[in-house]
Amino acid sequence: MDHFLYRDGRLFAEDVAIAEIAAEVGTPFYVYSTATLTRHFQLFDEALEGTEHLVCYAMKAASNQAILRTLAELGAGMDVVSGGEYARAIAAGVPGERIVFSGVGKTVSEIEQALTGGIRQFNVESEPEMQAISAVATRLGVTAPITIRVNPDVDAKTHAKIATGKSENKFGIPIARAREVYALAASLPGLEVIGIDVHIGSQLTQLEPFEQAYRKVAELTEVLRADGHDIRRLDLGGGLGIPYTRGNEAPPLPMDYGAMVKRVLGHLGCEIEIEPGRLIVGNAGLLVSAVIYVKSGEGRDFLILDAAMNDLIRPAMYEAHHDIIPVNEPAPGVEQQPYDIVGPVCESGDTFAKQRAMPPLTDGDLVAFRSAGAYGAVMSSEYNTRPLIPEVLVKGDQFAVIRARPSYEDIINRDSIPEWL
């Protein structure tokens, strides 16, 4: 469910007309719904009710300060994968004890940053990283809480570029080596082993891969406890998918996911952490764009938009689908026609959809990309010296620009010309 609906033929974000935002901010832009963010976070929180748990929002999905502050005020923790994301979480008012640091390539400076500023835990991905954390913690005279990410060799049945739990993926340690690696962790100074971490991929549309992985984690918990490790926290990662195509079979609900977690892991008495990102913010955001031209080609027509692949890379990078709808609702029964929907960047890959059925549109008409809140703005770039587009947050009948569009001068003035030129 989201809060982007037609009223009297106009698309609204909560109680604000999309066309009103476009008139003030200009296109293209991202717009997020506070009500949708809140609802989706609360669905996860309620799904784990009755267990000790923390829902840590995976910041990589969308990391604007206003989004982080909205979720932090609801009690969310944060899952970060870089020093920059850690700094963003702290700036948004999230205390260190609610920040989990994931990622395969934590640097010494990032480890020091987190140990100095406060951290709930590091999710350790390798033995060299573990030794680096030990060295930094010992030098600083502190103890670093850690879990170790195990790779359960489970096929997440998702896109190859976002699968993380198979043996050939770069993430975690093989679960078969877990006892050996946990023994090493227990022997190193400055570390406190508190649990197990697992994450098998993103945009999962079935519960079976999760359950398969979590059963392996349950077995490992018993084995490690028998070895003398105090396993009291299980970080289960994220990955629950969202419906990108309206009308298709929906992925499992957070409530069903929570019930499965309790059934498979509840007997262990561990605190549960989950790290949803896409499901919280994906359907809470739209990308709004205007038609620049309608072009007739050889055997096909093109809608050329003012949004491009640098603004939303997912279709070019993952062959991802986004429903694209007109901001002015078409009349019932209006005849649709196929368009290739493209951007103005000089790349053939700057294509959002091919032969997509749309009502007739003309220059200046507005369209909205649904389910664009996750991995939209955060993956955007200034390719072709196209400014990063604004982000807007709506709450009820109010809206605010939460990231302004930079000017060409802002972009150019970041460059420095050497004195010899």
Steps between C-alpha positions, in 0.01 A plus 500: 500500500612856432353848525523601131145502367290674237241751619268666253734402220821628661776298667562589863774422752296478819311833490731683258443503123808383311445772239524766774841369605614493138389860449706617796805269484529420129552158349638245538483437876454225758212523745454288815198439721547521877183298558629215283844500666332487841257225407766275350737538796220425743400187306846354564505612862159344562599181317766431765284604795547266794870450432795716602586668172627805316404602147812658346418688181746418219614851413641406161143494366449876558710707735362854500517654847126565509422134428746387766361744758144386424591136563725574798213676675298180457774306685689358203862402517723544196701253293798683345760382251746791493647775710287747308181314586612479863551878503157549343335281766668691782406835341137384478499446877539122511706397805798273445341218697234475226748489208617172345805517270488254208702475176790296369765771486504694826813713518710569808378860504136387482553251782658772713218740412237255622686392814555863594145613424320195634381183329247227569709241318721430202376228268840345419546363149851346507792403721721790384221743586460336841870542568483865393210568738690326779809712437308828494295414809813399690676822401202706615459301821140401424309180428334457160173301496489275194290249319649294219321485169462144381431412140245215508527414127128555444359605164288810566327459161547866416700703246862383481631850575315519834545142621743481795458160666649250254847355534635694201391837640754727671305530824570335836688186589394149393270362765707180500793700642298680764631308803860567397440872444302545822784333689741751346271787603490375858880497511550857378523792742253788489212296356174384657317236298128557547327326212462383142423701188349377172366674190421310182390768254254769400154505342408148616142409412476170690549406864656160428859626441483703823377197694768278350772744606352562845480128575873478431552796736294326770715188474817708507380686810471174692842382382673827591333511840627149564848629411465761774400808298232728645276527194224737608422704188405391147525755220282363220568768240230631270392422147121465505378615161234743383254476209643709216220401263143569608268203477771234520527263794619696803809395699445368853377749759720608792252328735554167323876555508487577873295188572758290315786658696329423831422144393854420382708696752273585792611205715857634515415800719715735290441865430401538134625773269366549149624749240223584253560780254312455174173396662498803729584766242447346154128563464528820706659687209420614147722644229306774321605606152368705209472405135743711293401362160283232344709364212387277216763243401529211259216275609479643852432818691714641779416695812813705572499603867703752695599225745785272393705199597720718721188580707367142515760238405305186593347429155840535328693314770259222599249494213261607776132572441321807636134570435478840329172689529374837382459761773166597343278192514391385153130482426341156539536294186753729334692315232864435592794466267853360535793733563869457566548720806848649502713776647722762331840353596719401204487126573276236346479360852311815604174314450241455774254279311449357154163484330323596822126555457413857601211739434578766240737760646642826371783741572491627859284221640615359833560132572589322824719194549354288779707312758797732446581576864767232539829512309384805305644822635787324678630346177460814290791689348585816311588321176484740202527782759134450582434634852382261770124540513306629801355275767171602659332367815123520547318480832125543480433824314857628536808446287863605532803478275745278690774513234518798266603485137854643466574761237747448217729739685482283813610199297773675303644678804580167665775458242844647558724613214874450564709819519693401186187523282 
